[in-house]
Amino acid sequence: MTAQVSGEQPASFRQQRFAPPPGATELVLVRHGESEAYVEGQPFALVGGQGDPPLSAHGAQQARRVCARLSAEPIKAIYVTTMQRTAQTAAALGDQLGLELLTEPDLREVHLGDWEGGLYRQMVAQGHPVILQAAAEERWDVIPGAESNAALAGRLRAAVERIAGSHPGERVAAFTHGGVIGMMMALASGSRPFAFIGAGNASISRIVIAGDRWIVRGFNDTAHLDDLTPGS
């Protein structure tokens, strides 16, 4: 150890702001805007066996807000899912940044089995016992035919690995779904499966992908929507 020379001031070390590790990918997770309401007995059209409603008028307002907020960020790529509500939410950001929307099918919403097409919303609103069981056991596949946590986690890891492998050292936006964001945050944090269920429509969450290490940087940021009310 080098002795301090008499009269010299000791070195000082300030706290440092977080910086992504070299080569890491910053992944901005955006939940789509609010989609159209489900009307009992009138199921949404299905794409790949999953309900595919468009954005509602309020959801379109939310989309404009989140895209305006993200337009100042150094985003190098924009990913959407096979569901039209994600592409509709991301469209303005693609136009503002001059970026093509890239589709990553494995970022699609959790499959809800027999309750696809909008029926899930009705069951939640009515407090169906299976919904209470799903919440208590923190798994989707208590719903008949629904996707397991393991299957969901597996495809999301694969999707993130592909995105990170294509964008080392870059910031990327992925417009996706509430169940997906919940699972990705759980994987990044090592939390219970449903600890992060509840990301709001058009919310922003952030993780950093550094090889096998996923770092949580933010969840459910909706500051850009604070003064936006339904029907406004």
C-alpha positions as YAML, in Angstrom:
chain: A
units: angstrom
residues:
- id: 1
  name: MET
  ca: [0.00, 0.00, 0.00]
- id: 2
  name: THR
  ca: [1.32, 3.43, -0.98]
- id: 3
  name: ALA
  ca: [1.59, 5.79, 1.96]
- id: 4
  name: GLN
  ca: [-0.13, 9.17, 1.67]
- id: 5
  name: VAL
  ca: [2.35, 11.98, 1.20]
- id: 6
  name: SER
  ca: [2.17, 14.55, 3.97]
- id: 7
  name: GLY
  ca: [0.05, 17.54, 2.95]
- id: 8
  name: GLU
  ca: [-1.87, 15.75, 0.14]
- id: 9
  name: GLN
  ca: [-5.65, 15.50, 0.33]
- id: 10
  name: PRO
  ca: [-7.02, 11.93, 0.45]
- id: 11
  name: ALA
  ca: [-8.79, 10.67, -2.65]
- id: 12
  name: SER
  ca: [-12.57, 10.95, -2.65]
- id: 13
  name: PHE
  ca: [-15.06, 8.77, -4.46]
- id: 14
  name: ARG
  ca: [-18.53, 10.00, -5.40]
- id: 15
  name: GLN
  ca: [-21.50, 7.71, -5.93]
- id: 16
  name: GLN
  ca: [-21.83, 6.90, -9.60]
- id: 17
  name: ARG
  ca: [-24.97, 6.92, -11.70]
- id: 18
  name: PHE
  ca: [-25.97, 3.57, -13.13]
- id: 19
  name: ALA
  ca: [-24.49, 2.80, -16.54]
- id: 20
  name: PRO
  ca: [-25.32, -0.34, -18.52]
- id: 21
  name: PRO
  ca: [-22.41, -2.79, -18.69]
- id: 22
  name: PRO
  ca: [-20.46, -2.64, -21.97]
- id: 23
  name: GLY
  ca: [-22.38, -4.38, -24.75]
- id: 24
  name: ALA
  ca: [-25.59, -4.62, -22.73]
- id: 25
  name: THR
  ca: [-29.00, -4.04, -24.33]
- id: 26
  name: GLU
  ca: [-31.42, -1.58, -22.74]
- id: 27
  name: LEU
  ca: [-34.93, -2.93, -23.27]
- id: 28
  name: VAL
  ca: [-37.81, -0.47, -22.93]
- id: 29
  name: LEU
  ca: [-41.01, -2.45, -22.37]
- id: 30
  name: VAL
  ca: [-44.20, -0.62, -23.34]
- id: 31
  name: ARG
  ca: [-47.62, -2.06, -22.70]
- id: 32
  name: HIS
  ca: [-50.06, -1.36, -25.52]
- id: 33
  name: GLY
  ca: [-52.78, 1.26, -25.09]
- id: 34
  name: GLU
  ca: [-56.23, 0.32, -23.90]
- id: 35
  name: SER
  ca: [-58.03, -1.92, -26.39]
- id: 36
  name: GLU
  ca: [-61.71, -1.99, -27.27]
- id: 37
  name: ALA
  ca: [-64.15, -3.33, -24.70]
- id: 38
  name: TYR
  ca: [-65.35, -6.91, -24.85]
- id: 39
  name: VAL
  ca: [-69.09, -7.22, -25.40]
- id: 40
  name: GLU
  ca: [-70.63, -10.39, -23.97]
- id: 41
  name: GLY
  ca: [-71.26, -12.93, -26.69]
- id: 42
  name: GLN
  ca: [-69.23, -11.02, -29.28]
- id: 43
  name: PRO
  ca: [-65.70, -12.47, -29.11]
- id: 44
  name: PHE
  ca: [-62.75, -10.66, -30.59]
- id: 45
  name: ALA
  ca: [-61.28, -12.01, -33.82]
- id: 46
  name: LEU
  ca: [-58.46, -14.44, -33.13]
- id: 47
  name: VAL
  ca: [-54.90, -14.33, -34.48]
- id: 48
  name: GLY
  ca: [-52.93, -17.47, -33.78]
- id: 49
  name: GLY
  ca: [-55.66, -18.52, -31.38]
- id: 50
  name: GLN
  ca: [-55.50, -15.29, -29.35]
- id: 51
  name: GLY
  ca: [-57.90, -12.37, -29.14]
- id: 52
  name: ASP
  ca: [-56.86, -9.44, -31.31]
- id: 53
  name: PRO
  ca: [-58.89, -6.33, -30.45]
- id: 54
  name: PRO
  ca: [-57.81, -2.94, -31.83]
- id: 55
  name: LEU
  ca: [-57.10, 0.08, -29.66]
- id: 56
  name: SER
  ca: [-60.02, 2.02, -28.30]
- id: 57
  name: ALA
  ca: [-60.20, 5.78, -28.86]
- id: 58
  name: HIS
  ca: [-58.75, 6.29, -25.37]
- id: 59
  name: GLY
  ca: [-56.04, 3.75, -26.12]
- id: 60
  name: ALA
  ca: [-55.07, 5.72, -29.21]
- id: 61
  name: GLN
  ca: [-54.63, 8.83, -27.03]
- id: 62
  name: GLN
  ca: [-52.47, 6.84, -24.63]
- id: 63
  name: ALA
  ca: [-50.39, 5.61, -27.58]
- id: 64
  name: ARG
  ca: [-49.71, 9.14, -28.77]
- id: 65
  name: ARG
  ca: [-48.61, 10.16, -25.28]
- id: 66
  name: VAL
  ca: [-46.18, 7.29, -24.74]
- id: 67
  name: CYS
  ca: [-44.70, 7.65, -28.22]
- id: 68
  name: ALA
  ca: [-44.17, 11.39, -27.74]
- id: 69
  name: ARG
  ca: [-42.36, 10.70, -24.49]
- id: 70
  name: LEU
  ca: [-40.08, 8.06, -26.00]
- id: 71
  name: SER
  ca: [-39.34, 10.00, -29.17]
- id: 72
  name: ALA
  ca: [-36.46, 11.86, -27.49]
- id: 73
  name: GLU
  ca: [-34.68, 8.66, -26.47]
- id: 74
  name: PRO
  ca: [-31.87, 7.06, -28.53]
- id: 75
  name: ILE
  ca: [-33.97, 4.06, -29.50]
- id: 76
  name: LYS
  ca: [-32.42, 2.03, -32.31]
- id: 77
  name: ALA
  ca: [-35.17, -0.52, -32.98]
- id: 78
  name: ILE
  ca: [-38.88, -1.01, -32.25]
- id: 79
  name: TYR
  ca: [-40.42, -4.44, -31.76]
- id: 80
  name: VAL
  ca: [-44.12, -5.32, -31.71]
- id: 81
  name: THR
  ca: [-46.05, -8.57, -31.40]
- id: 82
  name: THR
  ca: [-48.47, -10.31, -33.75]
- id: 83
  name: MET
  ca: [-51.36, -8.50, -32.02]
- id: 84
  name: GLN
  ca: [-52.56, -5.34, -33.78]
- id: 85
  name: ARG
  ca: [-52.88, -3.33, -30.57]
- id: 86
  name: THR
  ca: [-49.10, -3.32, -30.12]
- id: 87
  name: ALA
  ca: [-48.39, -2.15, -33.67]
- id: 88
  name: GLN
  ca: [-51.07, 0.53, -33.37]
- id: 89
  name: THR
  ca: [-49.51, 1.76, -30.13]
- id: 90
  name: ALA
  ca: [-45.99, 1.85, -31.60]
- id: 91
  name: ALA
  ca: [-46.87, 3.38, -34.98]
- id: 92
  name: ALA
  ca: [-46.30, 7.02, -34.04]
- id: 93
  name: LEU
  ca: [-42.89, 6.27, -32.53]
- id: 94
  name: GLY
  ca: [-41.85, 4.45, -35.68]
- id: 95
  name: ASP
  ca: [-42.86, 7.48, -37.73]
- id: 96
  name: GLN
  ca: [-41.09, 9.92, -35.42]
- id: 97
  name: LEU
  ca: [-37.83, 7.96, -35.35]
- id: 98
  name: GLY
  ca: [-37.95, 6.72, -38.95]
- id: 99
  name: LEU
  ca: [-37.84, 3.09, -37.80]
- id: 100
  name: GLU
  ca: [-39.64, 0.07, -39.22]
- id: 101
  name: LEU
  ca: [-41.71, -1.92, -36.75]
- id: 102
  name: LEU
  ca: [-40.18, -5.36, -36.30]
- id: 103
  name: THR
  ca: [-42.40, -8.28, -35.28]
- id: 104
  name: GLU
  ca: [-41.27, -10.67, -32.54]
- id: 105
  name: PRO
  ca: [-44.01, -13.33, -32.22]
- id: 106
  name: ASP
  ca: [-42.71, -14.70, -28.91]
- id: 107
  name: LEU
  ca: [-43.50, -11.40, -27.17]
- id: 108
  name: ARG
  ca: [-47.24, -12.03, -27.68]
- id: 109
  name: GLU
  ca: [-49.55, -12.11, -24.67]
- id: 110
  name: VAL
  ca: [-49.96, -15.17, -22.45]
- id: 111
  name: HIS
  ca: [-52.38, -17.61, -24.07]
- id: 112
  name: LEU
  ca: [-55.61, -17.82, -22.07]
- id: 113
  name: GLY
  ca: [-56.90, -21.10, -23.50]
- id: 114
  name: ASP
  ca: [-60.67, -21.47, -23.38]
- id: 115
  name: TRP
  ca: [-61.00, -17.89, -22.14]
- id: 116
  name: GLU
  ca: [-59.49, -16.25, -25.21]
- id: 117
  name: GLY
  ca: [-61.35, -13.75, -27.38]
- id: 118
  name: GLY
  ca: [-62.30, -11.46, -24.50]
- id: 119
  name: LEU
  ca: [-64.01, -13.96, -22.19]
- id: 120
  name: TYR
  ca: [-61.17, -13.60, -19.67]
- id: 121
  name: ARG
  ca: [-62.19, -9.98, -19.04]
- id: 122
  name: GLN
  ca: [-65.74, -11.03, -18.24]
- id: 123
  name: MET
  ca: [-64.54, -13.74, -15.86]
- id: 124
  name: VAL
  ca: [-62.30, -11.24, -14.03]
- id: 125
  name: ALA
  ca: [-65.14, -8.72, -13.73]
- id: 126
  name: GLN
  ca: [-67.46, -11.40, -12.36]
- id: 127
  name: GLY
  ca: [-64.93, -12.77, -9.89]
- id: 128
  name: HIS
  ca: [-64.98, -16.30, -11.29]
- id: 129
  name: PRO
  ca: [-63.51, -18.84, -8.80]
- id: 130
  name: VAL
  ca: [-60.85, -19.88, -11.31]
- id: 131
  name: ILE
  ca: [-59.59, -16.29, -11.45]
- id: 132
  name: LEU
  ca: [-59.26, -16.29, -7.68]
- id: 133
  name: GLN
  ca: [-57.41, -19.60, -7.88]
- id: 134
  name: ALA
  ca: [-55.07, -18.27, -10.59]
- id: 135
  name: ALA
  ca: [-54.22, -15.25, -8.41]
- id: 136
  name: ALA
  ca: [-53.69, -17.38, -5.32]
- id: 137
  name: GLU
  ca: [-51.49, -19.95, -7.09]
- id: 138
  name: GLU
  ca: [-49.81, -17.35, -9.36]
- id: 139
  name: ARG
  ca: [-50.21, -19.35, -12.55]
- id: 140
  name: TRP
  ca: [-52.28, -19.00, -15.70]
- id: 141
  name: ASP
  ca: [-52.84, -22.65, -16.50]
- id: 142
  name: VAL
  ca: [-55.60, -23.14, -13.96]
- id: 143
  name: ILE
  ca: [-57.66, -21.64, -16.79]
- id: 144
  name: PRO
  ca: [-58.58, -24.55, -19.09]
- id: 145
  name: GLY
  ca: [-56.07, -24.78, -21.94]
- id: 146
  name: ALA
  ca: [-54.06, -21.73, -20.82]
- id: 147
  name: GLU
  ca: [-50.29, -21.36, -21.05]
- id: 148
  name: SER
  ca: [-48.09, -22.44, -18.16]
- id: 149
  name: ASN
  ca: [-45.59, -20.14, -16.47]
- id: 150
  name: ALA
  ca: [-42.76, -22.37, -17.70]
- id: 151
  name: ALA
  ca: [-43.90, -22.17, -21.34]
- id: 152
  name: LEU
  ca: [-44.36, -18.40, -21.13]
- id: 153
  name: ALA
  ca: [-40.97, -17.87, -19.49]
- id: 154
  name: GLY
  ca: [-39.26, -20.10, -22.05]
- id: 155
  name: ARG
  ca: [-40.50, -18.21, -25.08]
- id: 156
  name: LEU
  ca: [-39.83, -14.83, -23.49]
- id: 157
  name: ARG
  ca: [-36.24, -15.76, -22.68]
- id: 158
  name: ALA
  ca: [-35.79, -16.86, -26.28]
- id: 159
  name: ALA
  ca: [-37.25, -13.59, -27.59]
- id: 160
  name: VAL
  ca: [-35.08, -11.44, -25.33]
- id: 161
  name: GLU
  ca: [-31.96, -13.39, -26.25]
- id: 162
  name: ARG
  ca: [-32.67, -12.81, -29.95]
- id: 163
  name: ILE
  ca: [-33.28, -9.09, -29.42]
- id: 164
  name: ALA
  ca: [-30.22, -8.62, -27.22]
- id: 165
  name: GLY
  ca: [-28.09, -10.57, -29.67]
- id: 166
  name: SER
  ca: [-29.18, -8.25, -32.49]
- id: 167
  name: HIS
  ca: [-28.69, -5.00, -30.52]
- id: 168
  name: PRO
  ca: [-25.61, -5.11, -28.29]
- id: 169
  name: GLY
  ca: [-24.92, -1.75, -26.68]
- id: 170
  name: GLU
  ca: [-28.21, -0.28, -27.92]
- id: 171
  name: ARG
  ca: [-31.58, 0.83, -26.52]
- id: 172
  name: VAL
  ca: [-34.57, -1.00, -27.98]
- id: 173
  name: ALA
  ca: [-38.32, -0.56, -27.45]
- id: 174
  name: ALA
  ca: [-40.63, -3.56, -27.28]
- id: 175
  name: PHE
  ca: [-44.37, -2.87, -27.41]
- id: 176
  name: THR
  ca: [-46.00, -5.83, -25.75]
- id: 177
  name: HIS
  ca: [-48.58, -6.99, -23.18]
- id: 178
  name: GLY
  ca: [-49.31, -6.90, -19.46]
- id: 179
  name: GLY
  ca: [-48.80, -10.60, -18.78]
- id: 180
  name: VAL
  ca: [-45.56, -10.56, -20.73]
- id: 181
  name: ILE
  ca: [-44.18, -7.55, -18.84]
- id: 182
  name: GLY
  ca: [-45.16, -9.18, -15.55]
- id: 183
  name: MET
  ca: [-43.26, -12.37, -16.37]
- id: 184
  name: MET
  ca: [-40.22, -10.55, -17.75]
- id: 185
  name: MET
  ca: [-39.93, -8.45, -14.60]
- id: 186
  name: ALA
  ca: [-40.31, -11.59, -12.49]
- id: 187
  name: LEU
  ca: [-37.53, -13.29, -14.46]
- id: 188
  name: ALA
  ca: [-35.27, -10.26, -14.13]
- id: 189
  name: SER
  ca: [-35.86, -9.86, -10.39]
- id: 190
  name: GLY
  ca: [-36.30, -13.45, -9.28]
- id: 191
  name: SER
  ca: [-39.68, -12.54, -7.77]
- id: 192
  name: ARG
  ca: [-42.91, -14.50, -7.43]
- id: 193
  name: PRO
  ca: [-44.55, -15.09, -10.86]
- id: 194
  name: PHE
  ca: [-47.36, -12.55, -10.36]
- id: 195
  name: ALA
  ca: [-45.44, -9.94, -8.33]
- id: 196
  name: PHE
  ca: [-45.39, -7.55, -11.30]
- id: 197
  name: ILE
  ca: [-48.84, -8.24, -12.72]
- id: 198
  name: GLY
  ca: [-50.65, -4.96, -13.26]
- id: 199
  name: ALA
  ca: [-48.57, -2.79, -15.61]
- id: 200
  name: GLY
  ca: [-50.89, -0.06, -16.84]
- id: 201
  name: ASN
  ca: [-51.85, 0.50, -20.46]
- id: 202
  name: ALA
  ca: [-49.18, 2.58, -22.25]
- id: 203
  name: SER
  ca: [-46.86, 2.24, -19.26]
- id: 204
  name: ILE
  ca: [-43.06, 2.07, -19.54]
- id: 205
  name: SER
  ca: [-40.90, -0.52, -17.79]
- id: 206
  name: ARG
  ca: [-37.17, -1.03, -18.27]
- id: 207
  name: ILE
  ca: [-34.67, -3.86, -18.00]
- id: 208
  name: VAL
  ca: [-31.03, -4.13, -19.02]
- id: 209
  name: ILE
  ca: [-29.83, -7.36, -20.60]
- id: 210
  name: ALA
  ca: [-26.17, -8.12, -19.91]
- id: 211
  name: GLY
  ca: [-25.62, -11.68, -21.02]
- id: 212
  name: ASP
  ca: [-27.45, -13.98, -18.59]
- id: 213
  name: ARG
  ca: [-27.97, -11.08, -16.18]
- id: 214
  name: TRP
  ca: [-31.23, -9.14, -16.40]
- id: 215
  name: ILE
  ca: [-31.28, -5.89, -14.40]
- id: 216
  name: VAL
  ca: [-34.54, -4.16, -13.44]
- id: 217
  name: ARG
  ca: [-34.41, -0.40, -14.05]
- id: 218
  name: GLY
  ca: [-38.06, 0.65, -13.84]
- id: 219
  name: PHE
  ca: [-41.65, -0.60, -13.73]
- id: 220
  name: ASN
  ca: [-45.04, 0.85, -14.69]
- id: 221
  name: ASP
  ca: [-44.01, 4.45, -15.34]
- id: 222
  name: THR
  ca: [-47.15, 6.33, -16.42]
- id: 223
  name: ALA
  ca: [-46.12, 9.94, -15.73]
- id: 224
  name: HIS
  ca: [-46.95, 10.84, -19.35]
- id: 225
  name: LEU
  ca: [-50.59, 9.86, -18.73]
- id: 226
  name: ASP
  ca: [-51.18, 11.70, -15.45]
- id: 227
  name: ASP
  ca: [-53.57, 14.29, -16.90]
- id: 228
  name: LEU
  ca: [-55.28, 11.98, -19.40]
- id: 229
  name: THR
  ca: [-58.71, 10.73, -18.39]
- id: 230
  name: PRO
  ca: [-61.08, 8.42, -20.32]
- id: 231
  name: GLY
  ca: [-63.18, 10.39, -22.75]
- id: 232
  name: SER
  ca: [-60.83, 13.40, -22.72]
...
